[in-house]
């Protein structure tokens, strides 16, 4: 579904990604693990068209997308749910969700999609007239995910969904992410909660200083000494 090949991305003169290559198959969860500053968010922004690489390529569903604008990437079926939620705080929950359905091919289905989102996140239906900025942290993350799903994506890239949330809310969100895979949506997941992430992911890549240094099936990576020492504190 997604193939990244020899990607090099810069911020000005500073190189942030070095020859990054990985792939995602249909209906699987792939985790991207790494310390703060490793380049994870930069990689997601490059994939979704918010940044353009200096070299290398990104192919989605067989089409090269690394030179496309981000709204075109969304129309093709790739949704980016950003770190920090990035909601419109002075708009209602429903208005935020509708903003996720702005592309031509999903606008006519927005009411049907809204009902699907409300089934997935029932609390959003009860809060639909409430301003997004007044929601709790967990509700805001659910809204961010719901908005991203309003474009009816084939692949979601999700950046740090559990940041600042209570464990019970995190468990609920991880269950929803697993459910999305079961519905056929592929997931690229960046998450500081490495243990829980590797438990739900099918495969994982470890990014360090802008380069992929380790990859494999998630269950196997949980036994890797590097993962256990650097990320699990074992």
Number of C-alpha atoms within 10 A of each C-alpha: 16 21 18 20 16 16 24 22 24 16 11 7 7 8 14 19 26 19 15 19 17 16 15 20 14 15 18 22 29 27 27 26 26 25 15 11 13 19 20 26 18 18 23 22 17 23 29 24 21 17 20 21 21 13 15 17 21 25 16 20 16 10 12 14 21 25 15 15 14 21 15 14 20 23 18 20 16 27 27 26 23 21 17 16 20 11 20 15 15 13 15 19 29 19 17 23 27 19 17 22 24 17 16 10 13 18 17 12 14 20 14 12 21 21 13 15 21 15 12 16 18 13 13 24 17 11 16 17 13 18 17 24 15 14 16 11 18 20 19 21 27 24 25 27 26 25 27 25 27 27 28 23 19 20 30 26 23 24 22 18 26 22 17 11 15 11 10 9 16 19 14 13 19 16 12 16 23 18 13 20 19 13 10 13 20 26 27 23 25 25 23 19 16 18 16 13 21 24 12 18 22 17 21 27 22 21 22 19 17 23 22 20 12 15 17 14 15 22 16 12 19 19 10 12 12 14 19 15 10 11 17 13 7 9
